[in-house]
Amino acid sequence: MPLNLMPTTIEVLIAPAEYTLMLERDLRETVCVVFDILRATSTMVTALGNGAAAILPVAEIPQALSIRQRRPEVLLAGERDGVRIEGNQSGGVRFDLGNSPREFTAERVKGKTIAMTTTNGTRALKACAPASAVLLGSFLNLRATAQFIENRSPAHLLLVCSGTLDQAAYEDLLGAGALCDLVWSRYGGGTVADSAHIAHRLFRLEQADLLGAVSRSRNGRRLMAHPELCADVPFCLQCDLFGLVAELGKDGEVKTRFLAAR
């Protein structure tokens, strides 16, 4: 069957509770795109866009500390309850960076490898590891990610919303819907899960005022109420600030893949 006539599927996992179901799925022919708009995937994309060499996403604080012990040059980044990990949470080691993308400037991260732990984003990335490719999705690199998908033409596309704790996150669903919108001509005629229809239609409904929509979300309200973090919300909603694809490799490292290099 010609490549452009292969059956296609597109699906969105809306809530973290669905991660366990992925253990039962064969993901070898699937491209996964993970969204943690506020803020893990947005922050990792920003770090790579500002020249970071790699991100090492880990689930727990001790894993990040173990990497630093082996590799003293690695920066530590991460959050618990939205704010930077302090010494009282990590046996006396204050992390170099939190989870605000605005911290990850070129001056701080260029050429650096960063071990990063967040509440949900790293958990979602690990759940997708068996897939043929695992990409980091954000508004910041949306069109580049869509172009990668168009070029690769995977038969199965799975968009994974990281969520908050075990609940859905509105902003992640909007991000997944925005990517659906860009690739709909490729996948809309195939097998479309209801979850993809929901995300796509939701984005279409809210796209004229994304900041207003996200500001009403649970995470948006929390960040907007924090004087030092409120600017993260509009930052993370900038579209196509970086023309790069961020991919989790089989070695566990997130690195930049520019479309021009393909």
C-alpha positions as CSV (number, residue, x, y, z in Angstrom):
1,M,0.0,0.0,0.0
2,P,1.5,3.4,-0.9
3,L,2.6,5.4,2.2
4,N,0.1,8.2,1.7
5,L,-2.7,5.6,1.6
6,M,-1.7,3.7,4.8
7,P,-4.4,3.6,7.5
8,T,-3.8,6.3,10.0
9,T,-4.9,6.8,13.6
10,I,-4.7,9.8,15.9
11,E,-5.6,9.7,19.6
12,V,-5.2,11.9,22.6
13,L,-4.6,10.6,26.1
14,I,-6.3,13.2,28.2
15,A,-5.5,12.3,31.8
16,P,-2.5,10.7,33.6
17,A,-4.6,7.8,34.8
18,E,-4.4,6.5,31.2
19,Y,-0.6,6.0,31.4
20,T,-1.0,2.5,32.9
21,L,-2.9,1.4,29.8
22,M,0.1,2.2,27.7
23,L,1.9,-0.7,29.2
24,E,-0.5,-3.0,27.4
25,R,0.0,-1.3,24.0
26,D,2.4,-2.0,21.2
27,L,3.9,1.4,20.5
28,R,6.6,0.4,18.1
29,E,4.9,1.9,15.1
30,T,3.6,4.9,17.1
31,V,5.0,8.5,17.4
32,C,4.1,10.0,20.8
33,V,4.0,13.7,21.5
34,V,4.0,14.7,25.2
35,F,2.5,18.0,26.3
36,D,3.2,19.6,29.7
37,I,2.4,23.2,28.7
38,L,2.7,24.6,32.2
39,R,5.5,23.9,32.3
40,A,7.9,20.9,31.8
41,T,7.9,20.5,28.0
42,S,7.8,24.2,27.5
43,T,10.8,24.6,29.7
44,M,12.8,21.8,28.1
45,V,12.1,23.2,24.6
46,T,13.2,26.6,25.8
47,A,16.4,25.2,27.3
48,L,17.2,23.4,24.0
49,G,16.3,26.5,22.0
50,N,18.8,28.5,24.1
51,G,21.6,26.0,23.4
52,A,21.4,23.4,26.1
53,A,23.2,20.2,25.0
54,A,20.7,17.8,26.5
55,I,18.0,17.2,29.1
56,L,18.0,14.1,31.3
57,P,14.4,13.8,32.6
58,V,14.1,11.8,35.8
59,A,11.1,11.0,38.0
60,E,12.6,11.5,41.4
61,I,14.9,13.9,43.2
62,P,17.4,11.1,44.3
63,Q,17.9,10.2,40.6
64,A,18.8,13.8,39.7
65,L,21.2,13.9,42.7
66,S,22.8,10.6,41.6
67,I,23.5,12.0,38.1
68,R,25.1,15.1,39.7
69,Q,27.3,12.9,41.9
70,R,28.6,11.0,38.8
71,R,28.7,14.1,36.6
72,P,29.4,17.3,38.6
73,E,29.1,19.5,35.6
74,V,25.4,18.7,35.1
75,L,22.9,21.3,36.2
76,L,20.0,20.3,38.4
77,A,16.5,21.6,37.6
78,G,13.1,20.8,38.9
79,E,10.1,21.6,40.9
80,R,7.8,20.3,43.6
81,D,4.4,22.1,44.0
82,G,5.5,24.5,41.2
83,V,8.6,25.9,42.9
84,R,12.3,25.2,42.7
85,I,13.6,22.2,44.8
86,E,15.4,23.5,47.9
87,G,17.9,21.9,50.1
88,N,15.4,20.8,52.7
89,Q,13.8,18.6,50.0
90,S,17.0,17.1,48.6
91,G,19.4,16.5,51.5
92,G,20.9,19.9,51.4
93,V,21.4,20.5,47.7
94,R,19.6,23.5,46.3
95,F,18.8,22.9,42.6
96,D,20.4,25.3,40.1
97,L,17.1,25.9,38.3
98,G,13.4,25.5,38.9
99,N,10.8,24.8,36.2
100,S,10.2,28.3,34.9
101,P,11.2,28.5,31.2
102,R,12.3,32.1,31.8
103,E,15.2,30.8,34.0
104,F,16.7,28.8,31.2
105,T,18.5,31.6,29.4
106,A,21.4,31.1,27.0
107,E,23.7,32.5,29.6
108,R,22.8,29.8,32.1
109,V,22.2,26.7,29.9
110,K,24.2,27.0,26.6
111,G,26.3,23.9,26.2
112,K,25.1,22.4,29.4
113,T,23.4,19.1,30.2
114,I,20.5,19.4,32.7
115,A,19.0,16.7,34.9
116,M,15.4,17.7,35.4
117,T,12.6,16.3,37.6
118,T,9.1,17.5,37.6
119,T,5.8,16.3,39.0
120,N,4.1,15.0,35.9
121,G,6.1,15.8,32.7
122,T,8.9,13.3,33.3
123,R,6.4,10.6,34.3
124,A,4.6,11.0,30.9
125,L,7.8,10.9,28.9
126,K,8.8,7.6,30.7
127,A,5.4,6.1,29.9
128,C,6.0,6.8,26.2
129,A,9.6,5.4,26.0
130,P,8.8,2.3,24.0
131,A,7.3,4.3,21.1
132,S,9.2,4.6,17.8
133,A,9.7,8.3,18.6
134,V,8.9,10.4,21.6
135,L,8.6,14.2,21.0
136,L,8.1,17.1,23.4
137,G,5.2,19.2,22.4
138,S,4.6,22.8,23.3
139,F,3.2,25.9,21.7
140,L,6.8,27.2,21.5
141,N,7.8,24.6,18.9
142,L,4.4,23.6,17.6
143,R,4.9,24.0,13.8
144,A,8.3,22.4,13.8
145,T,6.8,19.4,15.6
146,A,3.9,19.2,13.1
147,Q,6.4,19.4,10.2
148,F,8.4,16.5,11.7
149,I,5.2,14.4,11.8
150,E,4.2,15.4,8.2
151,N,7.7,14.4,7.0
152,R,7.8,11.1,8.9
153,S,4.1,10.2,8.3
154,P,3.7,7.7,11.2
155,A,0.7,5.5,10.9
156,H,-0.2,6.0,14.5
157,L,0.0,9.3,16.3
158,L,-0.6,9.5,20.1
159,L,-0.7,12.8,21.8
160,V,-0.2,12.5,25.6
161,C,-1.4,15.2,28.0
162,S,0.8,15.1,31.2
163,G,-2.0,16.6,33.4
164,T,-1.8,17.6,37.0
165,L,-1.4,14.8,39.6
166,D,-3.9,12.3,38.2
167,Q,-6.2,14.8,36.6
168,A,-6.5,16.3,33.2
169,A,-4.9,19.8,32.5
170,Y,-6.9,22.2,30.3
171,E,-3.7,23.7,28.8
172,D,-2.3,20.3,27.8
173,L,-5.5,19.5,26.0
174,L,-5.4,22.8,24.2
175,G,-1.8,22.1,23.1
176,A,-2.7,18.7,21.8
177,G,-5.7,20.2,20.0
178,A,-3.4,22.8,18.4
179,L,-1.2,20.1,17.0
180,C,-4.2,18.2,15.8
181,D,-5.2,21.3,13.9
182,L,-1.9,21.4,12.1
183,V,-1.9,17.7,11.1
184,W,-5.6,17.2,10.5
185,S,-5.3,17.0,6.7
186,R,-3.1,13.9,7.2
187,Y,-5.0,12.2,10.0
188,G,-8.5,13.6,9.9
189,G,-9.6,11.1,7.2
190,G,-8.3,8.1,9.2
191,T,-9.3,6.6,12.4
192,V,-9.8,9.5,14.8
193,A,-10.4,8.8,18.4
194,D,-13.1,10.8,20.1
195,S,-10.4,12.2,22.4
196,A,-8.7,13.8,19.3
197,H,-12.0,15.3,18.2
198,I,-12.5,16.8,21.6
199,A,-9.0,18.3,21.7
200,H,-9.3,19.6,18.2
201,R,-12.7,21.2,18.6
202,L,-11.6,22.7,22.0
203,F,-8.6,24.4,20.5
204,R,-10.7,25.7,17.6
205,L,-13.1,27.2,20.2
206,E,-10.4,28.8,22.3
207,Q,-7.7,29.7,19.8
208,A,-8.7,33.4,19.5
209,D,-7.8,33.9,23.2
210,L,-5.5,31.2,24.5
211,L,-4.2,33.4,27.3
212,G,-7.7,33.9,28.6
213,A,-8.5,30.3,28.3
214,V,-5.3,29.1,30.1
215,S,-5.6,31.8,32.8
216,R,-8.9,30.1,33.8
217,S,-7.3,26.7,34.1
218,R,-6.3,25.2,37.4
219,N,-2.5,25.5,36.7
220,G,-3.0,28.9,35.0
221,R,-4.8,30.3,38.1
222,R,-2.1,28.9,40.4
223,L,0.8,30.4,38.4
224,M,-1.0,33.7,37.7
225,A,-1.4,34.1,41.5
226,H,2.3,33.7,42.1
227,P,4.2,37.0,41.6
228,E,7.4,35.4,40.5
229,L,5.8,32.8,38.1
230,C,2.8,34.6,36.6
231,A,4.8,35.7,33.5
232,D,5.4,32.0,32.7
233,V,1.8,31.6,31.5
234,P,2.0,34.1,28.5
235,F,5.6,32.9,27.9
236,C,4.5,29.3,27.4
237,L,1.7,30.3,25.0
238,Q,4.0,32.0,22.5
239,C,3.6,30.1,19.2
240,D,6.7,28.9,17.3
241,L,9.3,30.7,19.2
242,F,11.8,27.9,18.4
243,G,12.0,26.1,15.1
244,L,13.2,22.8,16.6
245,V,12.0,19.4,17.4
246,A,12.8,18.0,20.9
247,E,13.1,14.2,21.0
248,L,13.6,11.8,23.9
249,G,16.2,9.3,22.7
250,K,16.5,5.7,23.6
251,D,19.4,6.7,25.8
252,G,17.0,8.7,27.9
253,E,18.3,12.1,26.8
254,V,16.2,14.8,25.3
255,K,18.0,16.6,22.5
256,T,17.3,19.0,19.7
257,R,16.5,17.7,16.2
258,F,16.2,20.5,13.6
259,L,14.1,19.9,10.6
260,A,16.7,21.3,8.3
261,A,19.0,18.5,9.3
262,R,16.6,15.7,8.1
